[in-house]
């Protein structure tokens, strides 16, 4: 049996090369499309599981008073996180993007806002609370920290601390007690970016 003729002309070699490139591009495009579709399907599955928060919703970091928390599953909800977290809910304004409020583990559980576009691509992610109440020192007499939804895409964070000086033995010096309050408005712009307003201190 004779050997196959492998002496191709330059024109034939170019045609074979073009076909190979076409097949490779088709494979890559199909693989990417399947991956993107999987991500979109995963994100689409996550959104209906979340509670839509009403305006005036308040979360107290001391009382941890959320009446409903969605616990993520690291396999089903991997587009959101690779480890279990508790999601408080979804901000009401979903016209141009999704704004998900969840509890980020740390020294305490800190309310954190994460924004996504409609295709499930992460836009922004920020801790939005004052986190000074965890781990009190001698000089801290009392501490209150909360966040409040004041509109469909705006949150007010609030902190009230009562402090005093302490002597060398760690005793409070009552005459030095003072109270401070901090407020700041946080909003999400139309592009999904999280913007911190001017802080008010009294």
SULCOR-V759260 format. One record per pair of residues at least 24 apart in sequence whose ideal C-beta (glycine too) atoms are under 10 Angstrom apart, sorted by sequence separation. I is the first residue (numbers start at 1). J is the second residue. If there is no record, write none. Layout:
BEGIN
i:I j:J
i:I j:J
END
This chain:
BEGIN
i:46 j:70
i:49 j:73
i:85 j:109
i:88 j:112
i:91 j:115
i:94 j:118
i:97 j:121
i:99 j:123
i:104 j:128
i:107 j:131
i:110 j:134
i:139 j:163
i:140 j:164
i:158 j:182
i:159 j:183
i:88 j:113
i:98 j:123
i:99 j:124
i:100 j:125
i:104 j:129
i:106 j:131
i:108 j:133
i:109 j:134
i:136 j:161
i:138 j:163
i:139 j:164
i:157 j:182
i:158 j:183
i:159 j:184
i:46 j:72
i:97 j:123
i:103 j:129
i:107 j:133
i:108 j:134
i:129 j:155
i:131 j:157
i:133 j:159
i:137 j:163
i:138 j:164
i:139 j:165
i:140 j:166
i:157 j:183
i:158 j:184
i:46 j:73
i:49 j:76
i:85 j:112
i:87 j:114
i:97 j:124
i:101 j:128
i:104 j:131
i:107 j:134
i:108 j:135
i:128 j:155
i:130 j:157
i:132 j:159
i:133 j:160
i:138 j:165
i:139 j:166
i:156 j:183
i:157 j:184
i:49 j:77
i:106 j:134
i:107 j:135
i:128 j:156
i:129 j:157
i:130 j:158
i:131 j:159
i:133 j:161
i:138 j:166
i:156 j:184
i:157 j:185
i:59 j:88
i:128 j:157
i:129 j:158
i:130 j:159
i:132 j:161
i:137 j:166
i:138 j:167
i:155 j:184
i:156 j:185
i:157 j:186
i:46 j:76
i:50 j:80
i:59 j:89
i:70 j:100
i:72 j:102
i:127 j:157
i:129 j:159
i:130 j:160
i:155 j:185
i:156 j:186
i:45 j:76
i:46 j:77
i:57 j:88
i:130 j:161
i:138 j:169
i:139 j:170
i:141 j:172
i:154 j:185
i:155 j:186
i:156 j:187
i:45 j:77
i:46 j:78
i:57 j:89
i:70 j:102
i:138 j:170
i:140 j:172
i:154 j:186
i:155 j:187
i:46 j:79
i:69 j:102
i:81 j:114
i:137 j:170
i:138 j:171
i:139 j:172
i:141 j:174
i:153 j:186
i:154 j:187
i:155 j:188
i:42 j:76
i:43 j:77
i:45 j:79
i:46 j:80
i:57 j:91
i:69 j:103
i:80 j:114
i:111 j:145
i:113 j:147
i:138 j:172
i:139 j:173
i:151 j:185
i:153 j:187
i:154 j:188
i:42 j:77
i:44 j:79
i:53 j:88
i:54 j:89
i:57 j:92
i:66 j:101
i:110 j:145
i:111 j:146
i:142 j:177
i:148 j:183
i:150 j:185
i:152 j:187
i:153 j:188
i:42 j:78
i:43 j:79
i:51 j:87
i:53 j:89
i:55 j:91
i:80 j:116
i:111 j:147
i:141 j:177
i:150 j:186
i:151 j:187
i:152 j:188
i:153 j:189
i:42 j:79
i:43 j:80
i:50 j:87
i:51 j:88
i:52 j:89
i:53 j:90
i:55 j:92
i:66 j:103
i:79 j:116
i:108 j:145
i:110 j:147
i:139 j:176
i:141 j:178
i:142 j:179
i:144 j:181
i:145 j:182
i:150 j:187
i:153 j:190
i:41 j:79
i:42 j:80
i:49 j:87
i:50 j:88
i:51 j:89
i:52 j:90
i:53 j:91
i:54 j:92
i:115 j:153
i:139 j:177
i:141 j:179
i:39 j:78
i:40 j:79
i:50 j:89
i:51 j:90
i:52 j:91
i:53 j:92
i:64 j:103
i:147 j:186
i:153 j:192
i:155 j:194
i:157 j:196
i:39 j:79
i:50 j:90
i:52 j:92
i:69 j:109
i:80 j:120
i:159 j:199
i:38 j:79
i:46 j:87
i:49 j:90
i:79 j:120
i:153 j:194
i:154 j:195
i:156 j:197
i:48 j:90
i:52 j:94
i:59 j:101
i:61 j:103
i:79 j:121
i:80 j:122
i:113 j:155
i:157 j:199
i:158 j:200
i:159 j:201
i:160 j:202
i:47 j:90
i:66 j:109
i:79 j:122
i:154 j:197
i:46 j:90
i:57 j:101
i:59 j:103
i:64 j:108
i:111 j:155
i:156 j:200
i:64 j:109
i:66 j:111
i:53 j:99
i:62 j:108
i:101 j:147
i:111 j:157
i:47 j:94
i:61 j:108
i:50 j:98
i:53 j:101
i:61 j:109
i:101 j:149
i:61 j:110
i:50 j:100
i:51 j:101
i:59 j:109
i:61 j:111
i:132 j:182
i:47 j:98
i:50 j:101
i:46 j:98
i:50 j:102
i:59 j:111
i:130 j:182
i:47 j:100
i:99 j:152
i:130 j:183
i:46 j:100
i:99 j:153
i:101 j:155
i:130 j:184
i:43 j:98
i:97 j:153
i:99 j:155
i:128 j:184
i:92 j:149
i:95 j:152
i:96 j:153
i:129 j:186
i:91 j:149
i:93 j:151
i:94 j:152
i:95 j:153
i:128 j:186
i:88 j:147
i:92 j:151
i:93 j:152
i:94 j:153
i:89 j:149
i:91 j:151
i:92 j:152
i:93 j:153
i:126 j:186
i:91 j:152
i:92 j:153
i:93 j:154
i:91 j:153
i:126 j:188
i:91 j:154
i:91 j:155
i:124 j:188
i:123 j:188
i:124 j:189
i:128 j:194
i:124 j:191
i:126 j:193
i:127 j:194
i:61 j:129
i:123 j:191
i:124 j:192
i:126 j:194
i:128 j:196
i:47 j:116
i:61 j:130
i:123 j:192
i:124 j:193
i:125 j:194
i:126 j:195
i:130 j:199
i:46 j:116
i:59 j:129
i:61 j:131
i:122 j:192
i:123 j:193
i:124 j:194
i:126 j:196
i:47 j:118
i:61 j:132
i:62 j:133
i:121 j:192
i:123 j:194
i:124 j:195
i:61 j:133
i:62 j:134
i:43 j:116
i:47 j:120
i:61 j:134
i:113 j:186
i:115 j:188
i:43 j:117
i:44 j:118
i:46 j:120
i:115 j:189
i:117 j:191
i:118 j:192
i:43 j:118
i:44 j:119
i:113 j:188
i:117 j:192
i:43 j:119
i:44 j:120
i:115 j:191
i:116 j:192
i:43 j:120
i:115 j:192
i:40 j:118
i:42 j:120
i:43 j:121
i:114 j:192
i:115 j:193
i:40 j:119
i:41 j:120
i:115 j:194
i:39 j:119
i:40 j:120
i:62 j:142
i:114 j:194
i:39 j:120
i:40 j:121
i:62 j:143
i:63 j:144
i:65 j:146
i:113 j:194
i:39 j:121
i:61 j:143
i:62 j:144
i:112 j:194
i:36 j:119
i:61 j:144
i:62 j:145
i:63 j:146
i:36 j:120
i:60 j:144
i:61 j:145
i:62 j:146
i:36 j:121
i:60 j:145
i:61 j:146
i:59 j:145
i:60 j:146
i:61 j:147
i:59 j:146
i:60 j:147
i:58 j:146
i:59 j:147
i:60 j:148
i:58 j:147
i:59 j:148
i:99 j:188
i:57 j:147
i:58 j:148
i:59 j:149
i:98 j:188
i:57 j:148
i:58 j:149
i:97 j:188
i:56 j:148
i:57 j:149
i:58 j:150
i:96 j:188
i:97 j:189
i:55 j:148
i:56 j:149
i:57 j:150
i:96 j:189
i:97 j:190
i:99 j:192
i:55 j:149
i:56 j:150
i:96 j:190
i:97 j:191
i:98 j:192
i:54 j:149
i:55 j:150
i:56 j:151
i:93 j:188
i:95 j:190
i:96 j:191
i:97 j:192
i:99 j:194
i:53 j:149
i:55 j:151
i:59 j:155
i:61 j:157
i:96 j:192
i:97 j:193
i:55 j:152
i:61 j:158
i:91 j:188
i:93 j:190
i:54 j:152
i:57 j:155
i:58 j:156
i:60 j:158
i:61 j:159
i:53 j:152
i:55 j:154
i:58 j:158
i:53 j:155
END
